[in-house]
Amino acid sequence: MFRVVGEWWSRPFDYSAMPGYMAQRGLQRPYRRMMAAVVLMVVLAGSLLLFTSGAPPSPAARAVFIACLVTGAVSALLWLRGTWPTRRQSLVFLFGDDVALVVGLSMLADVQASFTVSVVFALLGIYCGYFHSIRTLVAHIALTVAVSLYFFGSAAAEGDSDVAYLSVLLVVQLALFLLAPLLSQIPLSNLRDDAYQSGTDPLTGALNRRGLSAVVHAPLLAAARHDEVVAMMVIDLDRFKSVNDRVGHEGGDEVLRRVSERLQTSTTTWAYVARLGGEEFCVVGIVPWAEMRNRLDDVHAAVRCDADEVPVTASAGVAWIPGSRWTRNADDVELLIRRADRLMYEAKRAGGDSLRFDDQAYTTTDNART
């Protein structure tokens, strides 16, 4: 038992794995909207408490309580209008709302109401169980259990309190605070471990090299007509070290996630996106020969977004073969990557922020030019 708990406690954790998975499947925006809705419902419930007999008894207490409600409303707005939070931002949301709940509930005149409403901590616990490590979850559980016990003790100490009823509420709260997040954390931690062995890059949600080798048998690359080509585009972000120097590694990871998301959005119906390592990506897909240059120019342009904190550019190269010569062989993919990689370095040596196309088809089966 202790060995299992020890392994679970020391297991490495990558915060980006779940957001990356959600980005790959277009789930981030719907989930952010749901999070905003949940937080707004809690804010609405808190607002209604102002009209009850347990409302904050003094103007100062009322002002503090309203400030806590505003904190929740700001959190909801950030979920609704912002991008997916970094790990640090997510921790600020989690423990910031924890503190806002503790302070707000402490302002109520009716301590039994404070104890009853503290069940809301369970919602934050479920979020923590899905997106944060076991150590963060234990810290959150410890805080919420301590707050629940404090409000229980304060409510039970009142002369007219129904201790038996309060005890029932306490048992229910402890079950929610402990079991709900743990029941999500345990299976998800195992799923994350499996994801590390799969074909998905846990940071960006794009394919990794293993996944890229497997897509030769996927529907989007199943067959190519005589007027189509299989295009391989290798993309390397320019001067990425300076990005890390400016915003730190966590900020650099966020840049990689956003670039990956834009690449996947711009190619979702016709190509696959993979992260080859570091700041290097590739895009492979079947396109009509007549559209190849325009379409891949658009993909290259999608890397840069002026709204980003640190806009980045990319050097890229494109190699291709006629659809009639596409053999759906993983070796073909690797050879195309090598050729596109050389073209990408030509673009980088020329100053970066440019795209180089192979001027002739590349015959991958015999490694010769046609």
N, C-alpha and C positions, 0 to 999 in steps of 0.2 A: 504493500500500500504506500509506504513512505517513499519507496523507489520510484513508483509511478508518479506520485506528486512531485518528487524532485525533478524528474525528467520533464514534466509539464512546466514546472516553474522555470527551468533553465532553457527551455526550447527557444531558439531564435525566432524573432517576430519581425515581419516586414509589413509596416502599416499600409504601404502602397498596393499590396496584393489585391485586397478586396476592391478598392476604388478602381484599380486597373482593370480588373475583371468586369466591373460594372460599366466602365467606359467602353470597353470592347463591344459590349452588347447593348449600348445605348440606354443604360439604366440609370445613369447618374442624374440626369435632369428630372425624371419622374420621382426618384428617391428624394432629391433635394426639395421638391414640391411637397412631398408627404411629410418630410421633417419640418418644413415651414408650417404646414397645417397642424401638426401635433403641437408644436411650440405655441402657435397662436391659440389653440384650444385651451392650453394651460393658462395663457395670459388672460383669456376670456373668463375662465373659471376664477382666476384671482381677482379680476375686476368685479365680478359679481359678489365676492366676499366683502367688498366695500359697502354693500347695501344690507349686510346682515348684522345681527346683534353682536357678532364676534369681530367686527371691523376694528382696525387700529383705534385706540381710545383717544389719542392726542393728535394735534396737527403735525407735530414732528414725526410721530410714528406713522401717520398717514403718508407724509412726504417720502419717508424711507420706503414704505411699502410700494408707493407708486413708482419710485425710482427702480425698484426691483422688477416691476411689471414692464417698465420701459426697456430694461436690460433684456428681458425675454423677447420683447417686440423687435428689438434690434437684431437679436439672434435669428429670429424668424425671417427678417428682411434679408439678412446675409445669406441664409439658406436659399431663399427664393431668387435673389438677384445675382448672387456671386457665383464663383466657381467652386469646385469641390475643395474643401479645406485641406491644407497641409497637416501633417501630424501635429505640429505645434498649435496651429489654429484650432484643430479639433480638440486638443487638450484644454485650450482656453475656453472653448464652448462648453465642454463637459464640466470642468470644475468651476468655471465662472457661473454657469447656471446652477450648479450645486450650491455655491455660496449665496447666490441670489435667492434661492429657495429657502435656505436656512435663515437668512436675515429677514426675508419677507414674512415667513411663518412666525418668526419670533416677535414680530410687530403686532400680531393679532391679539385682541383682548381675551379671546376664548382659547385657552391652551388645548382643550379637547378638540377644537376645530383644527388647531395647528397639527396635533397628532394625527387626526383623520386625514387631512389633506397631504401629509408627508408621504402618502403612498405614491405620489407623483414621482418620487425618486426612482421608482421601478422603471419608468420610461427611459430615464437616462442610463440606468443600469443595462437595459437591453441594448441600447445604442453602443455602450461601452463594450459589451460582450461581443458584438459583431465586428467592431472596428479597431479595438485596442488590445494590447497584450494582457496576459494573465496578471502581471504585476500591477498594471494600471487598474484592472478590474478589481483586484483585491483592495487597492487603496480606496476606490470608489465605494465598494461594499462596506469597508470599515467605517468610512465617513457616514454613510446612510444609516447603518445599524446604530452607530453612536447617537445620531440625531434622533432616530426613532425611539431609542431607549430613554433619551433625555425627555422628550415630549411625553412619553408614556409615564415616566416617573412624576413629572410635573402635573399631569392630568390626574393620576391616581392619588396624588397627595391632596387634592381638593376634597373638601368634606362631603360634598354631595355627589361624588363621582361613582359610577357603576364599574368597579374594578374588574368584575368578571367580563363585562362587555368589552372594556378596554383591553383585557388580556386576549380576547378573541381577535380583536383588530391587530394586536401586536403579533400574534402567531401568523396571521395572514400577511402582514407586512414583511415579516422576516422571511417567510417563504418566497414572497415575490422578490425581495432584495437579494436573496441568496441564490435561489434556484433558477429564476428566469434568465439572468445573465449567464450563469454557469451552463445551463442547458444549451445556450447558443454558442458559448465559447468553446466547449469541449469538442463537438463535432467539427466546428469551423476550423479549429487549430489543426485537426487531422486533414481536413480538406486542403488547407493551405500547404501543408507538407506535400500532399499529392500534387498540388499545382506546381511546386518547384521541380517535380520530376516530369511534368507534362510539356506540351509544346507551346506554352504561353509564358511570355516574359512578365514576371510578377510586378515590375515597376510600372510598365507602360500599358499592359494589357494587349500589346501587339504579340505576334508570334515570335518565338525564339528560333534558333537555327534548327532545332529538332522539328519544331512545328512547320518551319519553312520546307524542310525536306518532305514532309507528309502531304503538303497541299498540292503536289503534282497530281494526286489522285482525287482532288476535290472538284466539286461541280464547276467552279468558275474557270478551271483550267482543263476541263474534260476534253475539249476538242476545239480546233481552230479552223476556220474556213480558209480558202485559198487567198482571199483578200484581207486576211487578218495576220497579225504577227503576235508572237509572245515577247513582251517587252520586260526587261529587267532594269530597274532604276535604283542605283545606290546613292544614298544621300548622307553627307557628313556635315554636321553643323560647324560653321566657321567660328574659329577662335573661342571654342567652348570653355577652355581653361579660364579665360578672362571672365566668363559668366560665373563660373564657380568662385573665382576670387572676389567677385562683386557681391553675389547674393548667398554664397555658402553652398555646401553640397546639397542641403535640403532644398534650397531655392533652385539649384541646378536640376535636381530630380523633378521639381515641378515644371521646369521648362521642358524637360524630356517628355513628361506626361502630356503636356499641352500640344507639343509638336506631334506626338503620336496620335492624339485625338483628332487633330486637324487632318493629318494624313489619312486616317481611317475614314473620316467623314467625306473627304474628297474622292475616295476610291471605293466606297462601300459596295457598289453594285457591280464592279468589274475587276477588282484586283485585291490582292492580299498585302498586308503591311507586316513587316518583321523588323525587330531590332536585332542587328547583327552583333552589337556590343558597344559599350561606351555611348558615344553620341552618333553612332552610325546606324542608319535604317536602310531598308530596301523595300521596293514596291514591285510586285510581279503580277502581270495580268495579260489577258488577251484583248487586243484593241484592233479596230480597223486600221489598216496601213495608212489610209488617208488622214486619219484623226490622231495618229500617234504623237506627233510633235505638239500639237495644240493641247492635247489632253495631259501630257506629261509636263508641259510648261505650266499648266494650271496646278498640277500637284506640287511642282517646285515652288510656285508662288504661295502655296498654302502654308509653307513652313513659317514665313514671316507674318507676324500680327503686331501692328503698331500699338495695339491696346495692351500688350503684355508689359509687365514691369521692365523686362529686359528683352526687347525684340531681337531675334536672332535671324541670321541668314544661313544659307547652305550652299555647298558645292555638290554637284550631282553629275552622274554619268549614266547614259542609257545604252545598253546593248540589246540586241533583238535577233530573233530568228523567224523565218517565214512559218506561218501556221502549218504548212504542208510538211515541214521537217520536225515538228514538235513531237517528241517521243515519250513525253511524260516520264522522264527518267530523272531521279534525284541528281545524278551526275551532271545532267544538262543544266540544272539550276545552279550548281556550284561553278561550272564553267562560265555561265552567263554573269554570275556575281563577280568573278575575277576580271572579266573584260570590262564590265561596268565600273568596277572599282578603279581600274587604271584610268578610265575616262574621267572619273570623279577627281582623281589626283591631278590630272591635267587642268581641270577647271580650278582646283585649289591653287596650283602653282601660278595660274594666270591672274590671281587676285581674289578668287572666291566669289560667292554670290552669283554663280552662273551654272549653266547646264550644258553638258557636252553630249551630243548624240553620235553614236557609231554611224559612219557614213555608208557602211555596207552590212549586210546580214552576217551574223556570226554562226558558223557551222559547229555546233557543240559536240556532235557525235564523233568527229574526227579531229577536233581542235584546230580546224583550218579555216581560212577565210574563203568566201565564195565571191 
